[in-house]
Amino acid sequence: MKSTVFVRPNLKVFLLGAIVLVVVQHIITFAHSQALSKPLPVNAREITDEDLRLLVRQATENPSVDAYMRISRYYEARGDYRRALQFLRRAERISQAEDGAE
């Protein structure tokens, strides 16, 4: 009586399948890393340093949540996440102060 439990596996098929999986994984990883390295869109850099300084000055003179959120978004678009977070925290403090005054 012959049993099919102990049949030799076809190692060539396993090897070929493993190679195909590695190639597909490499292609997906390579395409994903290329998509992340694209430069920022042009409109993210439209605002000049002088315009940004003017916005910061205006927000300091007349603090509002919207002004600080807008400045935070500009800094985030430029890639300066430290300053973006700084202005986001200022907006949060103003928001909390407004909620506490009500």
Rosetta constraint file for C-alpha pairs under 8 A:
AtomPair CA 3 CA 7 HARMONIC 7.83 0.50
AtomPair CA 10 CA 14 HARMONIC 6.87 0.50
AtomPair CA 11 CA 15 HARMONIC 6.11 0.50
AtomPair CA 12 CA 16 HARMONIC 6.06 0.50
AtomPair CA 13 CA 17 HARMONIC 6.02 0.50
AtomPair CA 14 CA 18 HARMONIC 6.15 0.50
AtomPair CA 15 CA 19 HARMONIC 6.25 0.50
AtomPair CA 16 CA 20 HARMONIC 6.24 0.50
AtomPair CA 17 CA 21 HARMONIC 6.21 0.50
AtomPair CA 18 CA 22 HARMONIC 6.24 0.50
AtomPair CA 19 CA 23 HARMONIC 6.20 0.50
AtomPair CA 20 CA 24 HARMONIC 6.17 0.50
AtomPair CA 21 CA 25 HARMONIC 6.06 0.50
AtomPair CA 22 CA 26 HARMONIC 6.06 0.50
AtomPair CA 23 CA 27 HARMONIC 6.21 0.50
AtomPair CA 24 CA 28 HARMONIC 6.23 0.50
AtomPair CA 25 CA 29 HARMONIC 6.10 0.50
AtomPair CA 26 CA 30 HARMONIC 5.95 0.50
AtomPair CA 27 CA 31 HARMONIC 6.07 0.50
AtomPair CA 28 CA 32 HARMONIC 6.13 0.50
AtomPair CA 29 CA 33 HARMONIC 6.17 0.50
AtomPair CA 30 CA 34 HARMONIC 6.23 0.50
AtomPair CA 31 CA 35 HARMONIC 6.30 0.50
AtomPair CA 32 CA 36 HARMONIC 6.50 0.50
AtomPair CA 33 CA 37 HARMONIC 6.53 0.50
AtomPair CA 34 CA 38 HARMONIC 7.00 0.50
AtomPair CA 40 CA 44 HARMONIC 6.61 0.50
AtomPair CA 40 CA 45 HARMONIC 7.94 0.50
AtomPair CA 40 CA 77 HARMONIC 7.58 0.50
AtomPair CA 40 CA 78 HARMONIC 7.92 0.50
AtomPair CA 41 CA 45 HARMONIC 7.52 0.50
AtomPair CA 42 CA 46 HARMONIC 6.64 0.50
AtomPair CA 44 CA 74 HARMONIC 7.24 0.50
AtomPair CA 44 CA 77 HARMONIC 5.32 0.50
AtomPair CA 44 CA 78 HARMONIC 6.52 0.50
AtomPair CA 45 CA 77 HARMONIC 7.33 0.50
AtomPair CA 45 CA 78 HARMONIC 6.41 0.50
AtomPair CA 47 CA 51 HARMONIC 6.18 0.50
AtomPair CA 47 CA 52 HARMONIC 6.74 0.50
AtomPair CA 47 CA 74 HARMONIC 7.85 0.50
AtomPair CA 48 CA 52 HARMONIC 6.28 0.50
AtomPair CA 49 CA 53 HARMONIC 6.15 0.50
AtomPair CA 50 CA 54 HARMONIC 6.20 0.50
AtomPair CA 51 CA 55 HARMONIC 6.27 0.50
AtomPair CA 52 CA 56 HARMONIC 6.23 0.50
AtomPair CA 52 CA 71 HARMONIC 7.33 0.50
AtomPair CA 53 CA 57 HARMONIC 6.15 0.50
AtomPair CA 54 CA 58 HARMONIC 6.17 0.50
AtomPair CA 55 CA 59 HARMONIC 6.04 0.50
AtomPair CA 55 CA 67 HARMONIC 7.63 0.50
AtomPair CA 55 CA 71 HARMONIC 7.17 0.50
AtomPair CA 56 CA 60 HARMONIC 6.09 0.50
AtomPair CA 56 CA 68 HARMONIC 7.92 0.50
AtomPair CA 56 CA 71 HARMONIC 7.15 0.50
AtomPair CA 57 CA 61 HARMONIC 6.28 0.50
AtomPair CA 58 CA 62 HARMONIC 6.00 0.50
AtomPair CA 58 CA 63 HARMONIC 7.73 0.50
AtomPair CA 59 CA 63 HARMONIC 4.75 0.50
AtomPair CA 59 CA 64 HARMONIC 6.65 0.50
AtomPair CA 59 CA 67 HARMONIC 5.78 0.50
AtomPair CA 59 CA 68 HARMONIC 6.64 0.50
AtomPair CA 63 CA 67 HARMONIC 7.13 0.50
AtomPair CA 63 CA 68 HARMONIC 7.60 0.50
AtomPair CA 63 CA 94 HARMONIC 7.67 0.50
AtomPair CA 64 CA 68 HARMONIC 6.49 0.50
AtomPair CA 64 CA 91 HARMONIC 7.08 0.50
AtomPair CA 64 CA 94 HARMONIC 6.87 0.50
AtomPair CA 65 CA 69 HARMONIC 6.06 0.50
AtomPair CA 65 CA 90 HARMONIC 7.97 0.50
AtomPair CA 65 CA 91 HARMONIC 4.64 0.50
AtomPair CA 65 CA 92 HARMONIC 7.30 0.50
AtomPair CA 65 CA 94 HARMONIC 6.22 0.50
AtomPair CA 65 CA 95 HARMONIC 6.30 0.50
AtomPair CA 66 CA 70 HARMONIC 6.07 0.50
AtomPair CA 66 CA 91 HARMONIC 7.54 0.50
AtomPair CA 67 CA 71 HARMONIC 6.29 0.50
AtomPair CA 68 CA 72 HARMONIC 6.05 0.50
AtomPair CA 68 CA 87 HARMONIC 5.54 0.50
AtomPair CA 68 CA 88 HARMONIC 6.51 0.50
AtomPair CA 68 CA 90 HARMONIC 6.81 0.50
AtomPair CA 68 CA 91 HARMONIC 5.31 0.50
AtomPair CA 69 CA 73 HARMONIC 6.24 0.50
AtomPair CA 69 CA 87 HARMONIC 6.88 0.50
AtomPair CA 69 CA 88 HARMONIC 5.94 0.50
AtomPair CA 69 CA 91 HARMONIC 6.22 0.50
AtomPair CA 70 CA 74 HARMONIC 6.36 0.50
AtomPair CA 71 CA 75 HARMONIC 6.32 0.50
AtomPair CA 71 CA 84 HARMONIC 7.30 0.50
AtomPair CA 71 CA 87 HARMONIC 6.82 0.50
AtomPair CA 72 CA 76 HARMONIC 6.12 0.50
AtomPair CA 72 CA 83 HARMONIC 7.15 0.50
AtomPair CA 72 CA 84 HARMONIC 4.18 0.50
AtomPair CA 72 CA 85 HARMONIC 6.79 0.50
AtomPair CA 72 CA 86 HARMONIC 7.72 0.50
AtomPair CA 72 CA 87 HARMONIC 5.28 0.50
AtomPair CA 72 CA 88 HARMONIC 5.73 0.50
AtomPair CA 73 CA 77 HARMONIC 6.09 0.50
AtomPair CA 73 CA 84 HARMONIC 6.63 0.50
AtomPair CA 74 CA 78 HARMONIC 6.35 0.50
AtomPair CA 74 CA 84 HARMONIC 7.62 0.50
AtomPair CA 75 CA 79 HARMONIC 6.31 0.50
AtomPair CA 75 CA 80 HARMONIC 5.23 0.50
AtomPair CA 75 CA 81 HARMONIC 6.62 0.50
AtomPair CA 75 CA 83 HARMONIC 6.41 0.50
AtomPair CA 75 CA 84 HARMONIC 5.02 0.50
AtomPair CA 76 CA 80 HARMONIC 5.59 0.50
AtomPair CA 76 CA 81 HARMONIC 5.36 0.50
AtomPair CA 76 CA 83 HARMONIC 7.97 0.50
AtomPair CA 76 CA 84 HARMONIC 5.37 0.50
AtomPair CA 80 CA 84 HARMONIC 6.30 0.50
AtomPair CA 81 CA 85 HARMONIC 6.00 0.50
AtomPair CA 82 CA 86 HARMONIC 6.27 0.50
AtomPair CA 83 CA 87 HARMONIC 6.26 0.50
AtomPair CA 84 CA 88 HARMONIC 6.11 0.50
AtomPair CA 85 CA 89 HARMONIC 6.12 0.50
AtomPair CA 86 CA 90 HARMONIC 6.45 0.50
AtomPair CA 87 CA 91 HARMONIC 6.23 0.50
AtomPair CA 88 CA 92 HARMONIC 6.26 0.50
AtomPair CA 89 CA 93 HARMONIC 6.20 0.50
AtomPair CA 90 CA 94 HARMONIC 6.29 0.50
AtomPair CA 91 CA 95 HARMONIC 6.12 0.50
AtomPair CA 92 CA 96 HARMONIC 6.16 0.50
AtomPair CA 93 CA 97 HARMONIC 6.13 0.50
AtomPair CA 94 CA 98 HARMONIC 6.13 0.50
AtomPair CA 95 CA 99 HARMONIC 6.20 0.50
AtomPair CA 96 CA 100 HARMONIC 6.05 0.50
AtomPair CA 97 CA 101 HARMONIC 6.18 0.50
AtomPair CA 98 CA 102 HARMONIC 6.60 0.50
